[in-house]
């Protein structure tokens, strides 16, 4: 019995592709945290009228600074990307006249936030 070699090669390649594509869901992907990991205790240290240097000392360097508007800093954190247990947190720090004016995002605003440090 004679086999058509190009056809057999194509058939084996197609079958192997189908079998191997089913294996891709069990490939281990390492969890790589991305961005600034912040806890509520870090945010609780922030006070109104803090300078940019003081905010950077408390929270670290932001993930993104707006190139056209230096009055906003974005702190973002993502863990377990594209999984059921994905964690996303965001904090936006707003400045007015280079002093901390407002916080927005996924964290609670500290109870003492409106009390300046020098009081």
N, C-alpha and C positions, 0 to 999 in steps of 0.2 A: 504494500500500500504506500503510495507516494503522497507526501504532504506538500502543500503550497507554503514554502518557507516564509515569504513576506506576510502572508495572512496569519500564520501561526505566531510570528513575532508580534504582530499587531494585537492579536487576541490575548496573548500572555501579558503584554504591556497594559492592555485595557483592564484585564482581571486584576492585576497587581495594583493598579491605580485605584480601583474600586475598593479593594481590601485595605489598602493603606490609608485611604481617605477616611475610613471608619475609625482608624486608630488615633486620629488627631485630637479627639475630645478627651483622651486620658493622658495626654502629654502634660507633664508637670510644668506649671508656670509659677515662678517665684513671685511672691508679693513684695513689690517695691514701693515703699511709701514715697509720694512725690509732693513737694511743696513745703510749707512751713507747718510743722506740728505744733499746735497751740492747745493749751488747756484753759479751762475757765479761770484757774488760779493765775495764769499769766495775764489774762485780760483784766482781772480784778486789780492789778497793780497800776492800771492806767488812770490818769486824772486829767481833767480839763486843763487847758493852757500848758500842757507839757510841750517841750520843744521837740523837734524832729529827732534830735540826737538822743533825748531821753526815751522816746518811743522806740527807737531802734535798739537802745540798750536793753529794754524790757522784752521786746518781741523778736528782735533780730532783723535782718535785712528782708524787706518784703519780696515776694515772688515777682510782683509787677508794680512798676511805677509808671503812671501815665506820662508819656513823652511830651504831651501837649498841655497837661494840667498837673502841676506838681503838688496840688492840694489833696490828692487822693493816693493812698497806698493800699495795695491789695495783698492780703495774706490768704492763700488758699492751700488746702491740704486734701489729697486723695489717697485712699488706700484700698486695695483689692479691686482694681479697675476691672469693669465688666464682669463682676461676680455678684451673687445674691447678697453677700455681706459687704457690699461696697460702702465705704464711708467717705463722705464729702463734707468739708467744713470750709467756711469762708468768713473773713473779717475784712471790712473796708474801714480804713482809718481816714477821717476827713480833717484837713487842716484849714485854718483861716489865719492869715498873716503869720504863717510858719508856726502856729500854735495849735495843739490838738483841740478840735471843736466838737467832733461827733464821731460815734461808732455805729456801724451798721453791719448786719450779717447774722450768722448762726449762733452767736454767743450772747449771753445776757449782759446788759449794761450794768456795771458794778454800782452798788448802792452809793458808794462814796465818789462816784465819777465826777459829780458836779462840785466837789470840794477840791480846790487847787492844792498842790503840794505845799506851797508856801503859807498856807493858812494854819 
